[in-house]
Amino acid sequence: MADWLIRNAVPIGVAAAIVATAWYFFDWIRLFFGWIFPAKKPEDFKLDVNQLVEKLLAESQARTDLRYELESRNQEIAQLRSAIEALQARRGESGIPDALERLKVGDTEKAKQIFRDTAARKETEGAKAKKEAAQAYRHLGALAYLNEPKEARIAYEKVVALEPINLVGWNQLGAVCWNPGRSAPASTRPSSSGKSTPPTATWTRAARRGRSCW
């Protein structure tokens, strides 16, 4: 071992010198970049917790509102289709073909009047006709929602008064109450039955909103 060290003393010395020189320059380089890019201190990583919470909640709310808007739009389309199909099923009755023709040019008044008359007539027929009256009011609300939000709200309030477990009625009442572009002032609520009991079915967001404005 001693002989090996003696024979390789020069290479070992050169290698040690190279390592020491490299370490010396590395230390200076580290110090130099430390001055330019100082290491972050622990306090630099502190967060404004309240600000972060508000940001996360805002992003979540935006996604929820978009989803709700899409759901409301799909429900509106479904209710309009249901109202038109209900008229088509009665096209043999007087005045209904004319109402359907007027719908083609965007005139809903004739169709709404048919559903108003139907609902009023069914309400006078007693408890057995409640479901049919609620259905007529639901169709009326779907058509009125296009341009008469106040009338739509009154119609959907009638729906949930007649059928407290009608989840579609609660959905649409929530939509007409909370849609920013179609909000309407509070209407006169039906006084015959008082406030309705909320349905036991699974609540959608729109239905919860409908209940909150009832």
C-alpha positions in Angstrom: 0.0 0.0 0.0 2.8 2.4 0.9 4.6 1.6 -2.3 1.4 2.3 -4.3 1.0 5.7 -2.6 4.6 6.6 -3.3 4.3 5.6 -7.0 1.0 7.6 -7.4 1.8 10.5 -5.2 2.0 12.9 -8.1 -1.4 11.9 -9.8 -3.1 11.9 -6.4 -1.7 15.4 -5.6 -2.8 16.7 -9.0 -6.3 15.2 -8.5 -6.6 16.7 -5.1 -5.5 20.1 -6.4 -8.1 19.9 -9.2 -10.9 19.0 -6.7 -9.9 21.9 -4.3 -9.8 24.4 -7.2 -13.1 23.3 -8.5 -14.7 23.5 -5.1 -13.2 27.0 -4.6 -14.7 28.2 -7.8 -18.0 26.4 -7.2 -18.3 28.2 -3.8 -17.8 31.5 -5.5 -20.3 30.7 -8.2 -22.8 29.7 -5.5 -22.3 32.9 -3.6 -22.5 35.0 -6.8 -25.9 33.4 -7.9 -27.0 33.6 -4.3 -26.7 37.4 -4.5 -28.6 37.6 -7.8 -31.2 34.9 -6.9 -31.5 34.9 -3.2 -33.1 31.9 -1.6 -36.7 32.4 -0.5 -37.2 32.7 3.2 -40.0 30.7 4.9 -42.0 33.9 5.4 -42.0 34.4 1.6 -44.3 31.3 1.3 -47.0 32.6 3.5 -50.5 32.6 1.9 -53.4 35.0 2.4 -55.7 32.2 3.4 -58.9 34.3 3.1 -58.0 35.5 -0.4 -57.3 31.9 -1.5 -60.5 30.6 0.0 -62.5 33.3 -1.8 -60.8 32.5 -5.1 -61.5 28.8 -4.8 -65.2 29.5 -3.9 -65.6 31.9 -6.8 -64.2 29.4 -9.3 -66.5 26.7 -7.9 -69.5 29.0 -8.0 -68.8 29.9 -11.6 -68.8 26.2 -12.6 -71.9 25.6 -10.6 -73.8 28.6 -12.1 -72.8 27.4 -15.6 -74.1 23.9 -14.9 -77.3 25.3 -13.5 -77.8 27.6 -16.5 -77.4 24.6 -18.9 -79.8 22.5 -16.8 -82.4 25.3 -16.7 -82.1 25.8 -20.5 -82.6 22.1 -21.1 -85.6 22.1 -18.8 -87.1 25.1 -20.5 -86.8 23.3 -23.9 -88.4 20.2 -22.5 -91.3 22.1 -21.1 -91.9 24.0 -24.3 -91.9 20.8 -26.2 -94.4 19.3 -23.7 -96.7 22.3 -24.1 -96.7 22.1 -27.9 -97.2 18.3 -27.9 -100.2 18.8 -25.5 -101.7 21.2 -28.1 -101.1 18.8 -30.9 -102.8 16.0 -29.0 -105.9 18.3 -28.9 -105.7 19.7 -32.5 -109.2 18.4 -33.2 -110.7 21.0 -30.8 -111.8 24.4 -31.9 -109.1 27.1 -32.0 -106.2 24.8 -31.4 -105.1 24.6 -35.1 -105.0 28.4 -35.2 -103.0 28.5 -32.0 -100.4 26.1 -33.5 -100.2 28.2 -36.6 -99.6 31.3 -34.6 -96.8 29.6 -32.6 -95.0 29.2 -35.9 -94.6 32.9 -36.1 -93.8 33.4 -32.4 -97.3 34.4 -31.3 -98.0 32.5 -28.0 -101.1 34.4 -26.9 -103.7 32.1 -28.4 -102.0 29.0 -27.0 -101.7 30.6 -23.6 -105.3 31.5 -23.5 -106.2 27.8 -24.3 -104.2 26.7 -21.3 -105.7 29.4 -19.1 -109.2 28.3 -20.0 -108.3 24.6 -19.5 -106.7 25.2 -16.1 -109.7 27.4 -14.9 -112.2 24.8 -16.1 -110.3 21.9 -14.4 -110.0 23.7 -11.1 -113.8 23.9 -10.9 -114.1 20.2 -11.4 -112.8 19.4 -7.9 -110.0 17.4 -6.5 -110.0 14.7 -9.1 -109.1 17.2 -11.8 -106.2 18.8 -9.8 -103.6 17.0 -11.8 -105.0 18.1 -15.1 -105.3 21.7 -13.9 -101.7 21.6 -12.7 -100.6 20.3 -16.1 -102.4 23.1 -17.9 -100.8 25.7 -15.6 -97.4 24.1 -16.3 -97.9 24.4 -20.1 -99.0 28.0 -19.6 -95.9 28.7 -17.6 -93.7 27.2 -20.2 -95.1 29.5 -22.9 -95.3 32.6 -20.7 -91.7 32.1 -19.6 -90.6 33.2 -23.1 -91.7 36.8 -22.6 -94.0 37.2 -19.6 -92.0 36.0 -16.5 -94.6 37.4 -14.0 -97.3 35.3 -15.6 -95.0 32.3 -15.7 -94.3 32.6 -12.0 -98.0 32.9 -11.2 -98.6 29.8 -13.3 -95.9 27.7 -11.6 -97.0 28.8 -8.2 -100.4 27.4 -9.2 -98.7 24.2 -10.2 -97.1 23.6 -6.8 -100.2 24.8 -5.0 -102.3 22.1 -6.8 -99.5 19.5 -6.7 -97.0 20.0 -3.9 -95.0 17.0 -5.0 -94.7 18.2 -8.6 -90.9 18.5 -8.8 -91.1 19.9 -12.4 -93.2 22.7 -11.1 -90.7 23.5 -8.3 -87.9 23.4 -10.9 -89.5 25.9 -13.2 -90.6 28.1 -10.3 -87.0 28.2 -9.2 -85.8 29.0 -12.8 -88.3 31.9 -13.2 -87.5 33.3 -9.8 -83.7 33.3 -10.1 -82.9 33.7 -13.8 -81.2 37.1 -13.8 -82.6 38.0 -17.2 -86.2 37.0 -16.5 -86.7 37.8 -12.8 -90.2 38.9 -11.9 -91.7 40.7 -8.9 -93.5 38.6 -6.3 -97.0 37.7 -7.4 -100.1 37.1 -5.5 -99.8 33.6 -4.1 -102.7 31.2 -4.1 -104.6 31.6 -0.9 -106.8 28.5 -1.1 -104.2 26.1 0.1 -101.5 28.2 1.6 -97.9 27.4 1.2 -97.2 24.0 -0.3 -95.4 21.2 1.4 -92.1 20.6 -0.4 -91.8 17.4 -2.4 -90.1 14.4 -0.9 -88.3 13.6 -4.2 -84.7 14.5 -4.6 -84.3 18.2 -4.7 -82.5 19.8 -7.7 -80.9 23.2 -7.2 -83.7 24.9 -9.2 -86.3 23.2 -7.0 -84.6 24.4 -3.8 -84.6 27.9 -5.3 -88.3 27.5 -6.2 -89.0 26.6 -2.6 -86.9 29.6 -1.3 -89.0 32.1 -3.3 -92.3 30.6 -2.5 
